[in-house]
Amino acid sequence: MPELPEVTVIVNSLNKKLKGLELSGIEYDWPKKFFWGRFSIKDLRGKKVERVRRIGKVIVIEVSKGPKAKISHLRGVILEEIAVVIHLKLTGQLIYEDKQSRIAGGHPIPPLNLPVPNKTTRVTFSFTNGGPTSLKLRGASHLYFNDLRKFGWVKIVENKESEINEAIGAELGPDPLLMKFEDFRDRLKKRGQKKIKQLLMDQKFVAGVGNIYSDEGLWWAKVHPKRPALSLKDPEIKAIFEGVRKSMKLAIKKGGSSVNSFVGSGGEKGLYLSFAKAYHMTGKPCGRCKTAIVREKMGGRSAHYCPSCQKIS
Ligand SMILES: [Zn+2]
């Protein structure tokens, strides 16, 4: 599943491409995973994309209600807008194409360079660049949401945190790149015996960390993945907080990552895995002490760590 850095990379590129375009149509072949809520295509057609942003691993395309809509700001939330909320889940991809460019991100199967639409395409968003009809046609572009296994979804809601949270179906924890250390520490201390790797991957604890960045963050912090939250001392908690952020920032800089060579939004391969310290490095020497990285089953997932730097006690 794409984690925070991968989704950030897609979102940053989509924001550049979609901002200012007008939505001209939406087609989908999987109605079970497309939720209109109280909106319809009439609310969206001809409306302008204000920006594309990320909440946890979820992508939010903000569409204005129109040039005449009164936009007011309240606690940083732009009201009177509609949000197209997209969750890629396990196998989702987003591919944007116009006459000059193509950007793609998400799960690498099927290959992100296949022509679109294809048989995994669930939703097609069409855009124009506005203006007179002749120019509109010339500027036509599309965003395809492909999903091989159909776990992903699209929901149309009002652009309000409460509605978006409801669409996501859970109160997501804070964003590890935006939250303060004190908040991270206090939340962690309330989680008792929960093992630190599992805690980091719990989206209600922090949003956007999965298998990759929990392994990487714990390696940087020299903390064993099975340590109970309560056993961690403040300096260790600080090191975990910084380790997770450091590995995520590095991945964003490198264009994302994935087991099967995540393809970044420019179409080129994400490079982060070649810099990974623990994740999928089983048998390879630890970057600090040269001990072989081990892999251990942990609640249905695998933890990768250095048995020498990251001791259980
Ligand atoms: Zn080591």
Residues whose N, C-alpha, C, O or C-beta is under 5 A from the ligand:
A	BS01	ZN	C286 R288 C289 K290 T291 C306 S308 C309
